[in-house]
């Protein structure tokens, strides 16, 4: 991987070329060339950011990614739990939540269950 200084020089050269392209007439070739230069510029910027990142920032990004995944997982589990509890309260109070969860899995697989389809579509009474 090239060092930081060569990447910055290459980035400046690309920026100058993009500025020079504004002097030319807007044709399909110049648009394609400008788009290619912008792509190269974004690749160089991402390489610069990878080089300049510290261990602390890498760890912080990882922790943020993990915490976001945990929040998403938690909200999904809460949503499913509330769905099962509402079906239990409104349609089948004699079944346990575990039994309703197994029936929900069968319903999602497209199999027949004891609970009517109306309850699966809208669990509120």
C-alpha positions in Angstrom: 0.0 0.0 0.0 1.5 3.4 -0.9 2.4 5.8 1.8 0.3 8.7 2.9 2.3 11.4 1.0 2.1 9.8 -2.4 -1.7 9.3 -1.9 -2.1 13.0 -1.1 -0.1 14.0 -4.1 -2.1 11.8 -6.4 -5.3 13.2 -4.8 -4.2 16.7 -5.6 -3.4 15.8 -9.2 -6.9 14.2 -9.6 -8.5 17.3 -8.2 -6.6 19.5 -10.7 -7.7 17.3 -13.6 -11.3 17.6 -12.5 -11.0 21.4 -12.4 -9.5 21.4 -15.9 -12.4 19.3 -17.2 -14.7 22.2 -16.5 -13.0 24.2 -19.4 -14.2 21.6 -21.9 -17.6 21.2 -23.5 -19.9 18.8 -21.7 -20.0 15.6 -23.8 -20.5 12.0 -22.9 -16.7 11.4 -23.0 -16.0 14.3 -20.5 -18.8 13.1 -18.2 -17.5 9.5 -18.3 -13.9 10.8 -17.6 -15.1 13.0 -14.8 -17.0 10.1 -13.2 -13.9 7.9 -13.5 -11.8 10.6 -11.8 -14.3 11.0 -9.0 -14.2 7.2 -8.5 -10.4 7.3 -8.3 -10.7 10.2 -5.9 -13.0 8.3 -3.6 -10.8 5.3 -3.6 -7.8 7.4 -2.6 -9.8 9.1 0.1 -10.8 5.8 1.6 -7.2 4.6 1.5 -6.1 7.8 3.3 -8.7 7.3 6.0 -7.6 3.6 6.4 -4.0 4.7 6.9 -4.7 7.5 9.3 -7.1 5.6 11.6 -5.7 4.8 15.0 -6.3 1.6 17.0 -8.6 3.5 19.3 -10.8 4.7 16.5 -10.9 1.1 15.0 -12.0 -0.3 18.4 -14.6 2.5 18.8 -16.1 1.8 15.4 -16.2 -1.9 16.2 -18.0 -1.3 19.5 -20.5 1.0 17.8 -21.2 -1.6 15.2 -21.7 -4.3 17.9 -24.0 -2.0 19.9 -26.1 -1.2 16.9 -26.5 -4.9 16.1 -27.5 -5.6 19.6 -30.1 -2.8 19.5 -31.5 -4.1 16.3 -31.7 -7.6 17.6 -33.3 -6.5 20.8 -36.0 -4.5 19.0 -36.8 -7.4 16.8 -37.1 -9.8 19.8 -39.3 -7.3 21.6 -41.5 -7.0 18.6 -41.8 -10.8 18.2 -42.5 -11.2 22.0 -45.3 -8.5 21.9 -46.8 -10.2 18.9 -46.9 -13.6 20.6 -48.2 -12.2 23.8 -51.0 -10.3 22.1 -52.1 -13.5 20.3 -52.0 -15.4 23.5 -54.1 -12.8 25.4 -56.7 -12.3 22.6 -57.1 -15.7 21.0 -55.5 -18.6 22.9 -55.1 -17.9 26.6 -55.0 -21.7 27.2 -51.7 -22.1 25.2 -48.3 -21.2 26.6 -46.1 -18.7 24.9 -43.7 -21.4 23.9 -46.5 -23.3 22.1 -47.6 -20.1 20.4 -44.0 -19.4 19.3 -43.7 -22.9 17.8 -47.1 -22.4 16.0 -45.8 -19.0 14.7 -42.7 -20.8 13.3 -45.0 -23.3 11.6 -47.2 -20.5 10.3 -44.2 -18.7 8.8 -43.2 -21.9 7.1 -46.6 -22.1 5.5 -47.9 -25.0 7.5 -51.4 -25.4 9.0 -51.8 -24.2 12.6 -54.7 -24.3 15.2 -54.7 -20.5 15.3 -56.7 -18.9 12.5 -55.1 -16.7 9.8 -57.0 -13.7 11.0 -55.1 -13.8 14.3 -51.8 -14.0 12.6 -52.6 -11.0 10.4 -54.0 -8.8 13.2 -53.5 -10.1 16.7 -55.6 -7.3 18.3 -59.2 -8.2 19.0 
